[in-house]
Amino acid sequence: MSESSARKLQFIPNWRASVLAVVLLPLLLTLGNWQLERAEEKRQLQQLFDERQAREPAAIEGLSPTADLRYQPVKLRGRFVNEKNLLLDNRIYQRRFGYEIITPFQLSSNGLWVLVNRGFLAGDISRRNLPSIDAITEELELIGEVHVPHGDMMTLAEDTASGWPRVIQVLAIEKIAKELGKELFPYTVRIKSPTQGSFEANWMVVNLQPEKHTGYAVQWFAMSAALVMIILLANTNIWQLLLKTDKKQTEKKTTDHSNEI
């Protein structure tokens, strides 16, 4: 290689590095974009929640099940069906094991049953005993919000429990409605706490803030940039050029210093 060629940027193929780039770079960029999309989804959910919470509670009887009911404030008047309690298993709140207590609530106006999520109740970590749930027999007016799940919950095994009260892994409303022989409102209602019949409100609008997703996206993009730099160094003589430039600058400073002396 001539001296003049050595001073120019040259492409020197490194196939191993190139294959690594082809595999990893699209993956890193995809993960970064996915995190940005998740951040935007969380912002939209938080905005929707704030907008809906500014509304006055609507009578649940007047809601259309086919409408977008996410976070819709509602009011219900009726009675708890105390003998049909459901305990949603494997809930952790403030480092405590427990259950979310879901109880059918029969509306006084039309007899429709609504599954009301009353919140978190600490349980026995040994699972030998279920928590005690006091019966409430009087008619109540509850205020809460409709909970529409974001997607299907994963479970390791199908619920096979029977009897009441019942511990469940996933709330399958259609299955429960068929077993009870009752028409159920298609979504649960999370009642506000504290109020009569409620426990601890342990639910969140989003489980991870948008800023966290953005931070993760920055990390993926930073790794992408680092990978591009590694590919440039592996496939070109740019590192040698940088070393020579630095060497020349050092020699020039040394010469200038000697002349001054």
C-alpha distance (Angstrom), angle and dihedral (degrees) to the residues before:
residue distance angle dihedral
M1 . . .
S2 3.81 . .
E3 3.78 121.6 .
S4 3.79 91.7 -113.7
S5 3.81 91.3 52.0
A6 3.78 91.2 49.2
R7 3.79 89.0 59.2
K8 3.81 93.0 57.3
L9 3.79 128.6 79.8
Q10 3.78 107.7 -101.5
F11 3.79 133.6 -173.3
I12 3.81 112.2 -128.2
P13 3.83 108.9 -179.6
N14 3.78 116.4 -129.1
W15 3.78 104.3 -174.8
R16 3.78 96.6 -169.1
A17 3.78 91.7 54.3
S18 3.80 91.0 44.5
V19 3.81 93.0 52.4
L20 3.80 89.6 48.1
A21 3.80 89.8 52.9
V22 3.80 93.3 48.8
V23 3.80 90.1 53.0
L24 3.80 102.1 39.2
L25 3.80 106.4 32.0
P26 3.84 97.1 63.4
L27 3.81 89.2 45.3
L28 3.81 93.5 52.2
L29 3.80 92.7 46.3
T30 3.80 91.2 47.6
L31 3.81 91.5 51.5
G32 3.79 90.8 49.1
N33 3.81 92.8 50.4
W34 3.81 90.5 45.7
Q35 3.79 90.7 55.3
L36 3.82 90.3 49.9
E37 3.81 89.7 51.4
R38 3.80 90.5 49.6
A39 3.81 90.1 50.2
E40 3.80 90.4 53.0
E41 3.82 91.3 47.7
K42 3.80 90.4 52.7
R43 3.82 91.4 48.8
Q44 3.78 90.8 51.5
L45 3.82 91.7 48.2
Q46 3.80 91.9 49.9
Q47 3.81 90.7 47.7
L48 3.81 91.2 49.0
F49 3.80 90.6 49.0
D50 3.81 92.4 50.7
E51 3.81 91.7 48.0
R52 3.81 94.0 48.1
Q53 3.79 93.9 45.7
A54 3.81 89.1 57.8
R55 3.81 89.2 63.9
E56 3.78 126.2 91.4
P57 3.83 113.6 -106.3
A58 3.80 112.1 -92.9
A59 3.80 124.8 -143.7
I60 3.78 105.3 -99.1
E61 3.80 91.4 -137.9
G62 3.79 90.0 67.3
L63 3.81 96.8 53.1
S64 3.79 122.2 104.9
P65 3.83 111.9 -132.6
T66 3.82 89.3 -144.4
A67 3.82 93.7 58.1
D68 3.79 124.7 92.9
L69 3.79 98.8 -91.0
R70 3.80 100.0 168.2
Y71 3.83 109.7 145.6
Q72 3.81 90.8 -10.7
P73 3.84 109.0 164.2
V74 3.81 111.1 -126.7
K75 3.77 141.2 177.0
L76 3.79 125.3 -145.3
R77 3.79 132.1 -170.1
G78 3.77 120.0 -163.8
R79 3.78 144.1 71.8
F80 3.78 136.4 -62.4
V81 3.81 116.7 -112.9
N82 3.79 91.1 -134.8
E83 3.80 98.0 -174.4
K84 3.82 93.6 61.8
N85 3.78 103.3 61.3
L86 3.81 119.1 158.8
L87 3.81 121.0 -156.7
L88 3.80 113.0 -155.9
D89 3.79 103.8 -146.3
N90 3.81 134.9 -135.9
R91 3.78 98.8 30.9
I92 3.81 117.5 156.5
Y93 3.79 118.8 -165.2
Q94 3.80 125.4 169.5
R95 3.83 89.0 -12.9
R96 3.80 92.1 -55.1
F97 3.78 127.2 120.2
G98 3.78 117.1 -130.8
Y99 3.78 149.1 114.6
E100 3.78 139.9 -88.0
I101 3.79 106.5 -120.8
I102 3.80 114.1 -136.5
T103 3.79 117.9 -175.4
P104 3.81 129.0 178.2
F105 3.80 112.7 -114.4
Q106 3.82 118.8 -159.1
L107 3.79 114.4 -146.8
S108 3.78 116.3 -130.1
S109 3.80 93.2 -144.8
N110 3.81 102.5 58.1
G111 3.80 107.4 -3.8
L112 3.82 93.9 -111.7
W113 3.78 114.3 154.5
V114 3.81 119.0 -130.9
L115 3.80 123.6 -170.5
V116 3.79 105.0 -129.2
N117 3.79 119.3 -159.3
R118 3.78 103.9 -146.5
G119 3.82 95.9 -174.4
F120 3.79 138.5 -112.0
L121 3.80 123.9 -20.9
A122 3.80 119.5 -176.0
G123 3.79 115.4 -119.3
D124 3.77 141.4 -162.2
I125 3.81 106.3 -80.3
S126 3.81 89.2 -150.4
R127 3.83 88.0 56.9
R128 3.79 91.7 -136.7
N129 3.78 93.9 123.7
L130 3.79 135.0 27.6
P131 3.81 118.9 -131.3
S132 3.77 117.7 -96.4
I133 3.81 115.3 -107.5
D134 3.78 115.8 -163.4
A135 3.78 116.0 -135.6
I136 3.81 117.6 -118.2
T137 3.79 111.1 -157.9
E138 3.80 104.5 172.1
E139 3.78 125.3 91.2
L140 3.79 112.7 -93.2
E141 3.77 139.3 -169.7
L142 3.80 110.2 -140.9
I143 3.79 130.2 -167.2
G144 3.78 119.3 -155.9
E145 3.78 145.9 122.2
V146 3.78 133.8 -95.3
H147 3.79 113.5 -107.4
V148 3.80 115.2 -148.9
P149 3.83 110.9 -174.7
H150 3.82 115.5 -123.7
G151 3.80 92.3 -138.5
D152 3.77 145.3 -26.8
M153 3.78 114.5 -53.0
M154 3.78 117.5 -124.9
T155 3.79 118.1 -125.9
L156 3.79 132.4 -179.6
A157 3.78 94.4 -141.0
E158 3.78 139.3 12.6
D159 3.79 117.7 -99.1
T160 3.79 109.6 -101.9
A161 3.81 98.9 164.7
S162 3.78 119.6 126.0
G163 3.77 136.4 -174.4
W164 3.78 129.3 45.4
P165 2.97 136.8 -42.3
R166 3.81 88.4 33.2
V167 3.79 131.4 -161.8
I168 3.81 111.8 -143.4
Q169 3.79 134.4 -177.7
V170 3.81 97.2 -154.8
L171 3.79 130.0 18.1
A172 3.83 107.3 -121.7
I173 3.80 102.6 -178.0
E174 3.81 97.1 -174.6
K175 3.80 91.5 51.2
I176 3.81 92.2 48.6
A177 3.82 92.0 46.9
K178 3.81 90.2 53.4
E179 3.80 92.2 48.9
L180 3.80 93.3 47.2
G181 3.78 92.5 44.2
K182 3.80 89.4 -132.9
E183 3.77 135.8 119.5
L184 3.80 107.5 -113.1
F185 3.78 130.7 -163.1
P186 3.85 102.7 -106.9
Y187 3.81 95.4 -121.2
T188 3.78 136.8 42.6
V189 3.79 122.4 -110.1
R190 3.78 117.8 -136.8
I191 3.77 108.1 -148.7
K192 3.76 122.5 -143.4
S193 3.77 118.5 -103.7
P194 2.95 134.7 -104.4
T195 3.79 98.8 38.2
Q196 3.76 135.1 111.7
G197 3.78 109.5 -65.7
S198 3.81 95.2 15.9
F199 3.79 129.6 117.6
E200 3.82 127.4 -170.3
A201 3.80 116.3 -34.7
N202 3.81 102.1 -130.5
W203 3.81 101.5 164.3
M204 3.80 126.9 109.4
V205 3.79 131.0 -154.6
V206 3.82 90.9 -132.2
N207 3.78 125.9 8.9
L208 3.80 93.0 -145.8
Q209 3.79 125.9 32.0
P210 3.84 119.2 -120.4
E211 3.81 90.2 -117.0
K212 3.81 90.0 62.1
H213 3.80 91.8 53.9
T214 3.81 90.3 47.8
G215 3.81 89.7 51.3
Y216 3.79 90.8 51.7
A217 3.83 89.7 49.0
V218 3.81 90.3 53.5
Q219 3.81 89.3 52.6
W220 3.82 92.6 51.9
F221 3.81 92.0 47.3
A222 3.82 90.7 47.5
M223 3.80 89.5 54.2
S224 3.81 88.6 48.9
A225 3.80 90.2 53.3
A226 3.80 90.8 47.9
L227 3.81 90.3 50.4
V228 3.82 91.0 51.5
M229 3.81 89.7 51.8
I230 3.80 91.0 49.9
I231 3.81 90.4 50.6
L232 3.81 91.2 50.8
L233 3.78 91.7 50.3
A234 3.81 92.1 46.4
N235 3.82 96.3 47.2
T236 3.80 102.1 37.9
N237 3.80 140.6 43.2
I238 3.79 91.7 -117.6
W239 3.82 92.0 118.9
Q240 3.81 91.8 55.3
L241 3.81 90.2 48.3
L242 3.79 91.1 51.6
L243 3.81 91.4 49.7
K244 3.79 92.0 49.9
T245 3.79 91.9 48.3
D246 3.79 90.5 50.5
K247 3.80 91.0 47.3
K248 3.80 92.1 51.6
Q249 3.79 91.9 49.5
T250 3.82 90.1 50.5
E251 3.82 92.5 49.5
K252 3.81 90.9 48.2
K253 3.80 91.8 52.3
T254 3.81 90.2 48.9
T255 3.83 91.8 50.2
D256 3.80 92.4 47.8
H257 3.77 90.6 50.0
S258 3.82 91.9 50.4
N259 3.80 91.6 50.1
E260 3.78 90.8 51.9
I261 3.79 90.5 53.9
